Amino acid sequence: MAQQTLINGNRYSFTNITMEWSTTVGAGSPFPAGIFKSINYDASQDPGIVQGNQIAPVGRTTGYGTGTGSIEMLISEADDFFNSLSGGGTIPLLNIDFNLTVSYSVNDIDVRTDLLMGCRMSNLKQSNSQGNDASMVTADLSIMKMYRNGLLVFGDPSF
């Protein structure tokens, strides 16, 4: 199963994938590699413009960074993940912050590790259709801070 997972639309061999979360329920244990059928994430940051009292811009600020993404799982694995994440249902699923550490091999030698901090599910979708495909659950993510292969993508480095 781990060999078929997509990261940002590309197929990679997972060397490790762990999920960590901290809630009022406590910390959860990592799930095995391959729980996600796909994981996608991207970041954007539009610089702010300093206009002053002139027509032409006089400067630029760092602006606001945002991170979004999505995860896709089989329904049976999603049930286990959601149950553990919410402490058996004591916290609503869309109110829980958690971190994702995604490690994958690009060419079977070079291992990349991305860290997605402060993930919160913002939309849950379930697709059930007749046929051979298993039922899938997709969750959209809001991401507070992102590191791609160890480099901070956006955010305050001191945070």
Steps between C-alpha positions, in 0.01 A plus 500: 500500500780746581643475149176635348478819702513835322675807640405818316395293201822296475553137596781443749622216718428585859784434737300624797187696568402600850216705640524679830234692679457685825152567628333511840455125454877448483751384244428219259725227375635505144303317233677267257625605158236487232200619702460786250417423139605854415627808679520837326608835636603839374591841634453855383609837628407828336728786599337808644562830323606815685338785310562804716354822361634440149367341185792258469561234767791585731554160655376157573415305815525125549122465468289212621584137433240227471527127471232267371487133418298182495529140611317199360446168680294186469192523719610223740839667559331840532271364772803381703687827442202720593423291810857528630532867406181600680557288810204279418280792401560731798611785269331586169718397205513845341628659825822298539848624412768244415839480330597286203853386422527364147822324395535353155769382262529687173736259325533217756809673641416865569252519790295818539318595820223760507347625824145636505431667834166602641286308253127523547240327287271759343278283284416128506378329184402140448451350156303182464442364155393175348780295353833358604639812669501500878326778689738790553508785750666829407580775749609851401772644723583845629873508584655756737871444425682296238854370457593346163808282532610695809444849360236731646252590225309781675447631850703655778824300552488571876149351536 
